[in-house]
Amino acid sequence: MLTDLPNLLTLSRIAAIPVLVVLVAIRAPGADLGACLVFSYAAITDYLDGHFARRRRQLSDVGRMLDPIADKLLVGAALMMLAGENRLGPLGLFPGLVILLREILVSGLREYLAGIRVGLPVTRLAKWKTGMQLVALGFLLAGDGGALVLQGLLRLGPPAFPALPATLIG
């Protein structure tokens, strides 16, 4: 049912995509921050829709179909805009391409396996990958301001990232 909170969150993630695209394209002061905030909101709804669906037992076929579509649209739009606006750099295009190809491959594999009634469960590693990917894209969308924030966080060291060993940070 589309009126359930999880499905509304998923639909809001899809609705945020045109706003994100416009903010990246207009190159106005503050647009990068706006794009980062819109993307961050959408990324948070990715977590919340699943959380609320499980907690409220509002799992639905519509939600199961829409959620991965919304995820791929969001990530694909962000990557395409960053590439189109020359904000990835020549070497940044390769990871972007790998991300898009992986998304398409996994979607196709899931579709094929569903047809032969074999499930491909989402692993904890896949959830971490998605989280890291969304955070990285958010920083890229934030532009130079995002780079400064990330540099500041990395200088803080382990207290800012308690789960990471100090050798990975500095």
C-alpha positions in Angstrom: 0.0 0.0 0.0 1.5 3.4 -1.0 0.1 5.2 2.1 2.3 3.3 4.5 5.2 5.4 6.0 8.0 3.2 4.5 6.5 3.5 1.0 6.0 7.3 1.4 9.7 7.6 2.5 10.7 5.6 -0.6 8.5 7.8 -2.9 10.0 10.9 -1.2 13.5 9.6 -2.1 12.4 9.4 -5.8 10.8 12.9 -5.6 14.0 14.3 -4.2 16.0 13.3 -7.4 14.8 16.1 -9.7 15.6 18.6 -6.9 19.0 17.1 -6.5 19.6 17.3 -10.3 18.6 21.0 -10.4 20.8 21.9 -7.5 23.8 20.3 -9.0 23.2 21.9 -12.4 22.5 25.5 -11.4 26.0 26.2 -9.9 24.6 29.0 -7.7 26.1 29.9 -4.3 25.0 27.4 -1.7 23.6 25.0 -4.4 26.3 22.4 -3.5 25.3 22.5 0.1 21.7 22.2 -0.9 22.4 19.2 -3.1 24.3 17.6 -0.3 21.4 18.1 2.1 18.8 16.8 -0.4 21.0 13.8 -1.1 21.6 13.2 2.6 17.9 13.4 3.3 17.3 10.8 0.6 20.1 8.6 1.9 18.6 8.7 5.4 15.2 7.7 4.0 16.9 4.6 2.5 17.7 3.5 6.0 14.4 4.6 7.6 12.0 3.0 5.1 13.5 -0.4 5.8 13.6 0.2 9.5 10.0 1.3 9.7 8.8 -1.4 7.4 10.3 -4.1 9.6 9.4 -2.4 12.9 5.8 -1.7 11.9 5.4 -4.9 9.9 4.5 -2.9 6.8 6.4 -5.0 4.4 4.8 -4.9 0.9 5.5 -6.1 -2.6 5.3 -2.4 -3.8 7.9 -1.4 -1.2 10.1 -4.4 -2.1 10.0 -3.3 -5.7 10.3 0.5 -5.3 13.1 0.6 -2.7 15.9 -0.8 -4.9 14.6 1.3 -7.8 14.7 4.4 -5.7 18.2 3.5 -4.6 19.5 3.0 -8.1 17.8 6.2 -9.4 19.3 8.2 -6.6 22.9 6.9 -6.9 22.7 6.9 -10.8 21.4 10.5 -10.9 24.1 11.7 -8.5 26.9 10.0 -10.4 25.6 11.2 -13.8 25.3 14.8 -12.5 28.8 14.7 -11.0 30.2 13.3 -14.2 28.3 15.6 -16.4 29.4 18.6 -14.4 33.1 17.4 -14.6 33.2 17.1 -10.8 34.6 13.6 -10.7 37.8 14.1 -12.6 39.2 11.6 -15.1 40.1 9.0 -12.5 36.8 9.5 -10.7 34.9 8.3 -13.7 36.2 4.8 -13.3 34.8 4.2 -9.8 31.5 5.8 -10.9 31.3 3.5 -13.8 32.1 0.5 -11.6 29.3 1.5 -9.2 26.7 1.9 -12.0 27.7 -1.4 -13.6 27.6 -3.2 -10.3 24.1 -1.8 -9.6 22.8 -3.0 -13.0 24.5 -6.4 -12.6 23.0 -7.0 -9.1 19.6 -5.9 -10.3 19.7 -8.2 -13.3 21.0 -11.1 -11.1 18.2 -10.6 -8.5 15.6 -10.5 -11.3 16.9 -13.7 -12.9 17.1 -15.5 -9.5 13.6 -14.4 -8.6 12.4 -16.0 -11.8 13.8 -19.4 -10.8 12.7 -18.8 -7.2 16.1 -18.4 -5.6 16.6 -15.6 -3.2 19.7 -13.4 -3.0 19.6 -11.9 0.5 21.2 -8.6 1.3 24.2 -9.0 3.5 25.6 -6.8 6.3 28.6 -6.1 4.0 26.2 -4.9 1.3 24.5 -2.5 3.7 27.9 -1.1 4.8 28.9 -0.7 1.1 25.7 1.2 0.5 26.3 3.4 3.5 29.8 4.2 2.6 28.9 4.8 -1.0 26.1 7.3 0.1 28.4 9.1 2.4 31.1 9.4 -0.3 28.6 10.7 -2.8 27.2 13.2 -0.3 30.7 14.6 0.2 31.3 14.8 -3.6 28.0 16.6 -4.0 29.0 19.1 -1.2 32.0 20.2 -3.4 34.9 22.0 -1.9 33.0 22.6 1.3 32.6 18.9 1.7 36.3 18.3 1.2 37.1 20.8 4.0 34.7 19.1 6.4 36.2 15.7 5.6 39.7 17.0 6.1 38.7 18.4 9.4 37.1 15.1 10.5 40.2 13.2 9.5 42.4 15.5 11.5 40.3 14.7 14.6 41.4 11.1 14.4 40.1 8.2 16.3 37.6 10.1 18.6 35.7 11.2 15.5 35.8 7.6 14.1 36.0 5.3 17.1 35.4 2.2 15.1 38.5 2.8 12.9 42.0 2.1 14.0 44.3 5.1 14.0 46.5 3.6 11.3 43.7 3.8 8.8 43.1 7.5 9.5 46.5 9.1 9.6 
